[in-house]
Amino acid sequence: MARPVAPQAFLLSFVGTFLTAVLTGLFCHFVLRFAWLESLLVGAVISSTDAASVFSILRSKNLNLKHGLASLLELESGSNDPVSYMLTVILLGLMGQGGSMSIPLLVVSQLFFGVLVGCVVAVGAVFLLRRVHLSDNGLDTIFVVAVALISYALASVLGGNGYLSVYLAGIILGNSPIRNKVPLVHFFDGVTGLMQILLFFLLGLLAFPSQLPQILLPSVLIALFLTFVSRPLAVFAILTPFRTPIREQLLAAWAGLRGAASIVFAILVTVSDASTSHDIFHIVFCVALLSVLFQGTLLPVVARRLRLVDDEESVLRTFSDYVDESERELVELPVPVGSPWAGLQLHEVALPEDSMVV
């Protein structure tokens, strides 16, 4: 499902996230009068889109998007967090004690070891899962959890991007023929729900509603700039060369919701030794809330107004929703007047063996 839109999605993920961060940083500096590095840091933290926010809305409203837009958005949202994380770490290093750090070396290290560890760990895991029987007592789920932890930890120890490593490992594992894949997918769907509950619970402990009025104005301005300027400019700059219709570009721009990932990166700012003059955590927290409330509420309306809702397909038919392969085939058999089957009841018809009537 993702293959036809993979080039556009990865360009949006890497180049688009960078453009969004830079444009938002320029706005924070020249309009809101933030310091240079602090402005770029705000842009970096909120530059990635949130897949969970977009697809919880699409699934709850049962809206599937035409022309591969659902897969485009999910692939972009799932793979742009490492870029936002990398930009955040670089700027924190420049603002903290690591001001003399080699940025090109850090970027190369993050990408190289992130990709290398993710691919190597995933290939090794697939090799073992195919040859070792681990399905008894759920040992295969424990093994895959260990694979996720190892891919993140090993990449981080070597100086790579742990998020990118885990993402690639999951993509490779999910597209490999391994035993018990359906139970594994369902297990991790449950884990995903549990982790989201835990994540938002922890975020709730860190946020103080009493501090939101103080940063409401800059948060609203940043959210409006993100929604109507920086995200659309990045989307149009990348998708126009692919001759993507304007309607699809508009929806892709509108669906760039901010969510939990941005808030988690804001926590990195809070616990770092970087000196900031603004409450970046609560600014990002407020921007994410405004994004979900404003863009998220209107997303179904915008999709229908742009005539990009596909009522013939289910939104669950995206590239990350897995259904086990089957040998079944749906065949429609017309029964015209004069047919030997005409007028018979189902139990009177000599159906082929192993066939079902639906």
Salt bridges, closest charged atoms under 4 A:
GLU38 OE2 - HIS278 ND1 2.97
GLU74 OE2 - ARG59 NH2 3.98
GLU76 OE2 - ARG231 NH1 2.67
ASP136 OD1 - HIS133 NE2 3.75
GLU248 OE2 - HIS67 NE2 3.87
ASP279 OD2 - HIS282 ND1 2.76
ASP321 OD2 - ARG59 NH2 2.81
